[in-house]
């Protein structure tokens, strides 16, 4: 990827953490996002969730299309896979596993151990460090959300992509001190839009 200083572009995302709802929506609306097919049924499902949701789903479509050639630097953690497991939806669980394997395969982090057919969390933070970071995120209402943000920090992500409007995105300011920027798909698309010509 070109040097942003030389091109005048904003720094390209180092690693983008996918929240559970992003993984779910990529799967649920895959026909639109990956095949660019908007059926009447999908359109009704999108419209029923409101304008903000609609804007973000179509932003996801454009975002994934832009990264199709180069591949986006994304991360999916073991905690995400645990949440997907709780859904008991085998196709969704399998999809989450594919994204996790994509992250592992494309990662250059030398500390990641060979995972084989399984996927485990990186072990950079001790239990005490995770507790300390969780205390910094006390404004996030749900402990599970705190752990996902800590995962993002642990992996070295600079962006946390979410459609969780009522918790993580609403309380995004408390995440910023960890060096992780919480964004909706429309916000991330706006950020990387200057790179569009190089990614297309």
N, C-alpha and C positions, 0 to 999 in steps of 0.2 A: 504494500500500500504506500502511496506517495507520502512524502514528508509534509505535514500540514503547514509547517512554517514556510516551505518552499512554494506551496500552492496557494497560500492565503486562506485555506479552508480551516474550519474548526477541527480540533483533534478528533480523529476517527475513534469510535467506541472501542475500548480495549476488550471488554467482555460484557455482554448483556445478560442479566439474570432474568429468566422467564418465570413469573409467578404462576401458581397453579392454575389460575383462571385463564391465563394466556395459553397454556398448554391445552386446557380443555376447549377453549374457543378455536384454536387452530385445528383441533380434531373435529369439533362439532360443525364448523363452517368451512371445512376443507374444500368442498366443491367450489365455493366462491374464492377462497384465499389462494388455492393452488391451481384450480382449473378455470377460474374466472367465469364460473357458471352461476348465475343468480336465478334460481327457480322461484316460482311463486311461493312455495312453502318456506324456503329460506328467507325470502323477503318479508314474509309475514312474521316469522320468528324474530328477525332483526327489528322490525318496526315495533313489535310489542314490547321491546326492552327500552325504547326511548331514543331520543336523538343523540345523546352522548355515546351510548352503546353503538349505535349505527355508525357514527363518525369513527369510532375506534376500530370497528370491524373492517371498514373499508380502508382505514389507514394500515391495518395489519396486512390486507391484501397487497397494497402498494409497497409496503415495507419488505415483505417476503419476496415480492417480484424483483425489487431492486437488488436484493442480495442473492438472487438465484445463481448468478454467474460466479461471484467470488465466495459466497457462503458467509453467513453472518457468524461472528464470534459470540456464541451463546453458551449459557450455562444452565443446567437443570440439576438440582441437588437431590440427595437421597430423601430429604424431608418432603420434597415435592412428590417423589414416587410413593412415599408412604401415604400421602393424602390421596393420591390417585387410587392406590390399593383399596382405600376405604370406600370408594365408589362402587366396587364390585362390577365395574364395566370392563370386561376383558379387552375389548378393542382399544379403549382409552388407556388402560394400563400398558398395553403393548406399545401404543404410540408414545407414551411418556418414556418408556424404556428405550425406544429408538432415538429420541431426542437426547437422552442421557448418554447413549453410546456415541452419538454424533459429537457431543461435547468432549467425551473422553478421547475419541479418535483424533480430534482436531486440536486438542490441548497441547501446549508446549511446556507445561509445568513439569519439571523434572521430579517433583515430589509426589506426583500421582503414581501410585503403584499399578502394576498390570492387573486389570480387573477381570479378564477372561469373560465369562458369560454373565457375571454378576456386576452390580454397580453399588459401590460403597461411597460414603462421604469422605472428602479429604480430611485429614487429621492435622490441621495446622494450629488450631486453637485448643487449649486445654479446657476442661470442664469449668475451671475457675474463671478463665478468660471469657468464656461464653456467658457465665453468670454476670460478670462485670459489664459486658456489652449489653446484655439484656436489661440491666438497670439503667443504662443510658437511653434505652428505647422504651422506658416505662410508659410514655404517652401513647404507645401503640396498644390498643385495648386487648388484643389477643396474643397470648404467649406464642402460639404457632406462627403468627406473623413476625414476631421478634426473631424467632429462630431462622426464618427464611431470610430476613435481612442480614442476620449474622452469617448465614451461609454465603450470601452474596459478597459480604465483606471478606470472608475467609478465602473465597476463590479469587479475589482481586477484581471483582466487577466494578465498573464505574457507573453502570446504569441498572436500575431495577425496573423492569417493564411489568405493568400491572393494569388490570381493569377492576381492581378492588377499590371502588370509589369511596366507600364509607369508612374504611379503616386505613390501609397503608397509604393510599394516595391523599386522603384527607389530612393525615398526620405526617406528610412527607418531610416537613421541616425538621422534625426530630431525627430523621435518618441522615440528613445532610452532613452533620459533623463526622459521620463514619466514612465520609468520602464516597458515598453512594448516592446517586441522584435518582429519585423515584419519578418515573414518567408514565403517562398514558401513551398508547400507540400514536395518537395524533401529535403529541409533543415530541416523541422520538423521531417520527417521520419529518417533522419540521427541522429538527436538529441535523439530520443526515441529508436533508434535501440538497444542500450545496454540493454533496458528493455524487448526486444522481448521475451526472454526465460521465463520471468515471466508472460507476457501477453498472450502467445500462449495457 
